[in-house]
Amino acid sequence: MIRKCEVAIVGGGIGGLTLAASLLQQSISVQIFEQDTELREIGAGVAIGGNATRLLQILGVDLAQVANMPPAFEVRRWRDGGLLWSHPIGEWYRQEVGAAFLTLHRGTLQSLLAAAVPPECIRLNHRLVGLSDEPAGVRLHFEEGDDVVASVAAGVDGVHSTARRYVCGDVAPTHSGEIGFRGLIPVAKSQDLPNPASLHIWCGPGTRVVNYGLDRGELVNLLAVYKPDRLPGWTRFSDRVPATRDQALSIFEAHSWDRRILDLVRNVEGDMSFWALVELPRLPRWSRGRVVLLGDAAHAPLPHQGQGAGLAIEDAYALGALLVKGGLTDYSSAFQAFENLRRRRSWMVQAYSRASGRAIKFVGDAAARRDASWSSLPQRIGWIHRYREEEIVPLPSRSDTNRP
């Protein structure tokens, strides 16, 4: 039996759910195909800048009631937590950018997005294994279950995308040379931290730590990154391996990190993993025939600007608006307009994320020059957060749509 749908979305993460919400709001039918047996986000916290929270509000997804709004951004020294620079976020950011900067658990965000998509539009346990072009549409082949033929398909299936192999062949992510680990800590076990609700970056030699509050400040999210002399052997076969707190502690103890950060590592709850930080090189194209890529499948960045989820939300909003405007029969024009709009911005954010990751771990004179430049940071990265995609590609009104 062959099933049919208008828009097939491969991947039930943040980008896939946002795209579904955008299209459903304009009465275009969608089916999300998620390879997992349940909707769940791997990882801990996520930061969503005003460039993306504004778009979610337009789509009717309000994060404000459940998220944490960090009052400040603080840069600290690894050894003793000495404050190198601080700047307000909170209401200052909301006024400057026009929308809030919010932090919350990835699972919380995914649940809010899923609530905007009817359950019958989400198919779990559907692992895509291939795509093929047919006169009736694009056929999606799954490991289990029947094939699906769609008018168009969107590959939102992450950095190791199956859809990407169809669009532009095997393009391997590139390693940055860094290893990261992350986790959640109850705020009650992190009382010694300077304002656990704020966004903190701790700069160390060959190491860095980011921590911030989540979900109304009830939890602290920890992201720690280090750069070994050489990548461990497991990175040749996998991006992720199980890790222990003792392994993580030994790395940061060797660099004489502040005891408060060491205590955060000791108090991480749940499973821990080491993962190799990767980004995607520039692709030769983002679409082929009826299939288009977005989010990490098209331009996965390193995490050092905290914009991976934001870029996926921007992509989903833009693609939804363009497909609605021209109708699904004009998918080729929509795909080309989408790539033209999104390519340069995505690549620029990737470049800034790469440079930020290097700078945070500087030592000696380079670190001193970095620390002297912190006051110019809001001007240097303001373009990322002030981006207003809804003004470039507004969602058309129902009377403006050209349905197939």
C-alpha positions as CSV (number, residue, x, y, z in Angstrom):
1,M,0.0,0.0,0.0
2,I,1.3,3.5,-0.9
3,R,0.3,6.4,1.2
4,K,0.2,10.0,-0.1
5,C,0.6,13.4,1.5
6,E,1.2,17.0,0.4
7,V,4.3,17.7,2.4
8,A,6.4,15.0,4.0
9,I,8.7,16.2,6.8
10,V,11.6,13.9,7.7
11,G,12.5,14.5,11.3
12,G,10.4,15.4,14.3
13,G,12.8,17.7,16.0
14,I,12.6,21.5,16.5
15,G,12.9,22.4,12.8
16,G,10.5,19.7,11.6
17,L,7.8,20.6,14.1
18,T,8.2,24.3,13.4
19,L,7.8,23.7,9.6
20,A,4.7,21.6,10.3
21,A,3.2,24.3,12.5
22,S,3.9,26.9,9.8
23,L,2.3,24.9,7.0
24,L,-0.7,23.7,9.1
25,Q,-1.5,27.3,10.0
26,Q,-2.0,28.0,6.3
27,S,-4.1,24.8,5.8
28,I,-1.4,22.8,4.0
29,S,-1.5,19.2,5.1
30,V,1.7,17.6,6.4
31,Q,3.0,14.3,7.7
32,I,6.1,14.2,10.0
33,F,8.1,11.0,9.9
34,E,10.3,10.5,12.9
35,Q,12.7,7.6,13.2
36,D,12.4,7.4,17.0
37,T,9.6,5.6,18.8
38,E,8.8,8.8,20.7
39,L,9.4,12.5,20.3
40,R,12.4,13.3,22.4
41,E,15.3,15.7,22.1
42,I,18.8,14.5,22.9
43,G,20.6,16.9,25.1
44,A,19.8,19.3,27.8
45,G,19.2,23.0,27.4
46,V,18.7,25.3,24.5
47,A,19.0,29.1,24.1
48,I,16.5,30.8,21.7
49,G,17.4,34.3,20.6
50,G,14.9,37.0,19.7
51,N,15.4,36.2,16.0
52,A,13.6,32.9,16.6
53,T,11.3,33.5,19.6
54,R,9.6,36.2,17.5
55,L,8.9,33.7,14.8
56,L,7.5,31.2,17.2
57,Q,5.2,33.8,18.6
58,I,3.8,34.5,15.1
59,L,3.1,30.7,14.9
60,G,1.3,30.7,18.2
61,V,4.0,29.1,20.2
62,D,4.6,31.1,23.4
63,L,7.7,30.1,25.4
64,A,7.5,32.9,28.0
65,Q,5.4,31.0,30.5
66,V,7.8,28.1,30.8
67,A,11.2,29.4,29.9
68,N,13.9,31.2,31.8
69,M,14.9,34.7,30.7
70,P,18.5,35.2,31.8
71,P,18.9,38.6,33.4
72,A,22.5,39.0,32.4
73,F,25.4,37.7,30.3
74,E,28.6,37.3,32.4
75,V,32.1,36.2,31.2
76,R,34.2,34.6,33.9
77,R,37.8,33.4,34.4
78,W,38.1,29.6,34.7
79,R,40.4,29.5,37.7
80,D,38.5,31.6,40.2
81,G,35.3,32.7,38.5
82,G,36.5,36.3,38.4
83,L,34.2,38.5,36.4
84,L,35.8,39.6,33.1
85,W,32.7,41.4,31.7
86,S,29.0,41.5,32.1
87,H,26.1,42.9,30.1
88,P,22.3,42.9,30.7
89,I,20.0,40.6,28.8
90,G,16.5,40.4,30.2
91,E,14.3,43.4,29.5
92,W,17.3,45.3,27.9
93,Y,17.5,42.6,25.2
94,R,13.8,42.5,24.7
95,Q,13.7,46.3,24.1
96,E,16.8,46.2,21.8
97,V,15.9,43.2,19.7
98,G,12.1,43.3,19.9
99,A,11.7,39.8,21.4
100,A,13.0,37.9,24.3
101,F,16.1,35.8,24.7
102,L,14.9,32.6,26.4
103,T,16.5,29.4,27.7
104,L,14.6,26.1,28.3
105,H,15.0,22.4,28.2
106,R,15.0,21.0,24.6
107,G,12.3,18.5,25.6
108,T,10.1,21.4,26.9
109,L,10.5,23.3,23.6
110,Q,9.8,20.1,21.6
111,S,6.6,19.5,23.7
112,L,5.3,23.0,23.0
113,L,6.0,22.7,19.3
114,A,4.4,19.2,19.2
115,A,1.2,20.7,20.8
116,A,0.8,22.8,17.7
117,V,0.7,19.7,15.5
118,P,-2.2,17.3,15.6
119,P,-1.1,13.8,16.7
120,E,-2.4,12.2,13.5
121,C,0.2,14.3,11.6
122,I,3.1,12.6,13.3
123,R,4.4,9.1,12.4
124,L,6.9,7.6,14.8
125,N,9.2,4.7,14.2
126,H,9.7,5.7,10.6
127,R,13.4,5.6,9.7
128,L,14.0,7.0,6.2
129,V,16.3,4.8,4.1
130,G,16.0,6.4,0.7
131,L,14.1,8.6,-1.7
132,S,13.2,8.4,-5.4
133,D,11.6,10.7,-7.9
134,E,8.4,9.5,-9.6
135,P,5.8,11.1,-11.9
136,A,3.4,11.3,-9.0
137,G,5.8,12.9,-6.6
138,V,8.8,12.0,-4.4
139,R,8.7,8.5,-2.9
140,L,10.0,8.0,0.7
141,H,11.2,4.6,1.5
142,F,11.2,3.6,5.2
143,E,13.0,0.8,7.1
144,E,9.6,-0.4,8.4
145,G,6.2,0.4,7.0
146,D,4.7,1.4,3.7
147,D,6.3,3.9,1.3
148,V,4.9,7.4,1.1
149,V,4.5,9.6,-2.0
150,A,4.6,13.3,-1.3
151,S,4.2,16.4,-3.4
152,V,7.4,17.7,-1.7
153,A,9.6,16.4,1.0
154,A,11.7,18.4,3.6
155,G,14.7,16.8,5.1
156,V,15.0,18.1,8.6
157,D,16.8,15.0,9.8
158,G,20.0,16.5,11.4
159,V,23.7,16.6,10.7
160,H,23.8,12.9,9.6
161,S,20.8,13.4,7.3
162,T,19.6,10.6,5.0
163,A,17.8,13.1,2.9
164,R,21.0,15.0,2.3
165,R,22.6,11.9,0.6
166,Y,19.8,12.1,-2.0
167,V,20.2,15.8,-2.5
168,C,23.9,16.1,-2.8
169,G,25.6,12.7,-2.1
170,D,27.8,11.9,0.8
171,V,29.0,15.0,2.6
172,A,30.7,14.2,5.9
173,P,30.5,16.6,8.8
174,T,33.9,18.1,9.8
175,H,35.4,17.8,13.3
176,S,36.4,21.0,15.1
177,G,38.8,19.0,17.2
178,E,36.7,19.7,20.3
179,I,34.9,17.3,22.7
180,G,31.9,18.4,24.7
181,F,29.7,17.1,27.5
182,R,26.5,18.6,28.9
183,G,24.0,18.0,31.7
184,L,21.4,19.3,34.0
185,I,21.8,20.2,37.7
186,P,19.0,21.1,40.1
187,V,19.3,24.8,41.1
188,A,19.3,23.7,44.8
189,K,22.7,21.9,44.1
190,S,24.2,25.0,42.5
191,Q,23.6,27.7,45.1
192,D,27.2,28.8,45.1
193,L,27.1,29.8,41.5
194,P,26.9,33.5,40.7
195,N,23.2,34.0,39.7
196,P,22.5,30.6,38.2
197,A,19.6,32.1,36.1
198,S,22.1,34.2,34.1
199,L,24.0,33.2,31.1
200,H,27.7,32.6,32.0
201,I,30.7,31.8,29.8
202,W,33.8,30.7,31.6
203,C,37.0,31.0,29.6
204,G,39.9,28.6,30.2
205,P,43.0,27.3,28.5
206,G,41.9,24.8,25.9
207,T,38.6,24.6,27.8
208,R,35.3,26.5,28.2
209,V,32.1,26.2,30.1
210,V,28.7,27.7,29.5
211,N,25.9,27.5,32.2
212,Y,22.5,29.1,32.4
213,G,19.1,28.6,34.0
214,L,16.3,26.6,32.4
215,D,12.5,26.3,32.7
216,R,11.7,29.2,35.1
217,G,15.2,28.9,36.7
218,E,14.5,25.5,38.3
219,L,17.5,23.8,36.6
220,V,21.0,24.8,35.5
221,N,22.2,23.7,32.1
222,L,25.9,22.9,31.8
223,L,27.9,22.7,28.6
224,A,31.6,22.0,28.9
225,V,34.0,21.8,26.0
226,Y,37.7,20.9,25.8
227,K,40.2,20.5,23.0
228,P,42.5,17.5,23.4
229,D,45.9,17.3,21.7
230,R,44.3,14.8,19.3
231,L,40.8,13.4,18.8
232,P,40.2,10.1,20.6
233,G,39.9,7.0,18.4
234,W,36.1,6.7,18.9
235,T,35.5,9.8,16.9
236,R,36.4,7.9,13.7
237,F,33.3,5.7,14.2
238,S,30.8,7.8,16.2
239,D,30.1,11.4,17.3
240,R,29.1,10.2,20.8
241,V,30.2,7.8,23.5
242,P,29.0,7.2,27.1
243,A,31.0,9.1,29.7
244,T,31.3,9.3,33.5
245,R,31.5,12.3,35.8
246,D,34.9,11.2,37.0
247,Q,36.3,11.3,33.4
248,A,34.9,14.7,32.9
249,L,36.2,15.9,36.3
250,S,39.7,14.7,35.6
251,I,39.9,16.9,32.5
252,F,38.8,20.1,34.2
253,E,40.7,19.4,37.4
254,A,43.9,19.1,35.3
255,H,43.3,22.7,34.3
256,S,42.7,23.8,37.9
257,W,39.1,24.9,37.3
258,D,37.0,26.7,39.9
259,R,35.5,24.3,42.4
260,R,32.0,25.6,41.6
261,I,32.3,24.3,38.1
262,L,33.7,21.0,39.3
263,D,30.8,20.7,41.7
264,L,28.4,21.2,38.8
265,V,30.0,18.3,37.0
266,R,29.7,16.1,40.1
267,N,26.0,16.9,40.4
268,V,25.0,16.3,36.8
269,E,21.8,14.2,36.8
270,G,21.0,11.4,34.3
271,D,23.3,9.9,31.7
272,M,26.4,11.6,30.4
273,S,28.1,11.4,27.1
274,F,31.2,12.8,25.4
275,W,30.4,14.0,21.9
276,A,32.7,15.3,19.2
277,L,31.8,18.7,18.0
278,V,31.1,18.8,14.2
279,E,29.8,21.2,11.6
280,L,28.7,20.8,8.1
281,P,30.8,22.1,5.2
282,R,29.0,24.3,2.6
283,L,26.8,22.2,0.4
284,P,26.7,22.6,-3.4
285,R,23.0,22.7,-3.2
286,W,20.1,22.5,-0.7
287,S,17.5,20.9,-3.0
288,R,17.0,18.3,-5.7
289,G,13.8,17.9,-7.5
290,R,11.0,17.8,-4.9
291,V,13.3,17.4,-1.9
292,V,14.7,20.3,0.1
293,L,17.1,20.4,3.2
294,L,16.9,22.7,6.2
295,G,18.3,23.0,9.7
296,D,21.3,21.0,10.6
297,A,20.8,18.8,7.5
298,A,21.8,21.8,5.4
299,H,24.1,23.9,7.6
300,A,24.9,22.4,11.0
301,P,26.9,25.0,13.0
302,L,29.2,24.5,16.0
303,P,27.4,25.4,19.3
304,H,29.5,28.4,20.2
305,Q,26.9,31.0,19.2
306,G,23.9,29.0,20.5
307,Q,22.1,29.4,17.2
308,G,21.6,25.9,15.9
309,A,17.9,25.8,17.0
310,G,17.4,29.4,16.0
311,L,18.6,28.8,12.5
312,A,16.3,25.7,12.2
313,I,13.3,27.8,13.3
314,E,14.2,30.6,10.8
315,D,14.6,28.0,8.0
316,A,11.2,26.4,8.9
317,Y,9.4,29.7,9.0
318,A,10.9,30.9,5.7
319,L,10.3,27.6,3.8
320,G,6.7,27.5,5.1
321,A,6.0,31.1,3.9
322,L,7.6,30.5,0.5
323,L,5.7,27.2,-0.1
324,V,2.4,28.8,0.9
325,K,3.0,31.9,-1.3
326,G,3.6,30.1,-4.5
327,G,1.7,26.9,-3.9
328,L,3.2,23.4,-3.9
329,T,3.1,23.1,-7.7
330,D,5.8,25.8,-7.8
331,Y,8.0,24.1,-5.3
332,S,11.1,24.6,-7.5
333,S,10.9,28.4,-7.3
334,A,10.2,28.2,-3.6
335,F,13.2,26.0,-3.0
336,Q,15.5,28.3,-4.9
337,A,14.2,31.4,-3.2
338,F,14.6,29.6,0.2
339,E,18.3,28.7,-0.5
340,N,19.0,32.2,-1.8
341,L,17.5,33.8,1.3
342,R,19.0,31.4,3.9
343,R,22.4,30.4,2.6
344,R,24.5,33.5,3.3
345,R,23.1,34.1,6.8
346,S,23.5,30.4,7.8
347,W,27.1,30.3,6.6
348,M,27.9,33.6,8.4
349,V,26.5,32.2,11.7
350,Q,28.6,29.1,11.1
351,A,31.7,31.2,10.7
352,Y,31.1,33.3,13.8
353,S,30.4,30.1,15.8
354,R,33.7,28.7,14.6
355,A,35.6,31.8,15.5
356,S,33.9,32.1,18.9
357,G,34.9,28.6,19.8
358,R,38.6,29.4,19.1
359,A,38.6,32.7,20.9
360,I,37.0,31.4,24.2
361,K,39.9,29.0,24.7
362,F,42.8,31.4,24.0
363,V,45.7,31.7,26.4
364,G,48.4,34.3,27.1
365,D,48.4,37.5,25.0
366,A,45.6,36.3,22.8
367,A,43.4,35.8,25.8
368,A,44.3,39.3,27.1
369,R,43.3,40.9,23.8
370,R,40.1,38.9,23.7
371,D,39.2,40.0,27.2
372,A,39.8,43.7,26.3
373,S,37.4,43.4,23.4
374,W,34.3,42.0,25.3
375,S,32.6,45.4,25.5
376,S,32.2,45.4,21.7
377,L,30.5,42.0,21.7
378,P,26.9,43.4,21.5
379,Q,27.8,45.4,18.4
380,R,29.7,42.5,16.8
381,I,26.9,39.9,17.1
382,G,23.9,42.1,17.2
383,W,23.1,41.3,13.5
384,I,22.5,37.7,14.5
385,H,19.8,38.5,17.0
386,R,18.1,41.5,15.3
387,Y,17.4,39.6,12.1
388,R,13.7,39.9,11.3
389,E,12.8,37.2,8.8
390,E,9.1,37.9,9.1
391,E,9.7,41.2,7.4
392,I,11.5,39.6,4.5
393,V,9.1,36.7,3.9
394,P,5.9,37.5,5.7
395,L,3.3,34.7,6.0
396,P,0.7,35.4,3.3
397,S,-2.9,35.9,4.2
398,R,-5.3,33.1,3.3
399,S,-6.6,35.2,0.3
400,D,-3.1,35.6,-1.0
401,T,-2.3,31.9,-1.2
402,N,-2.1,30.1,-4.5
403,R,-3.0,26.5,-3.5
404,P,-2.3,23.7,-6.0
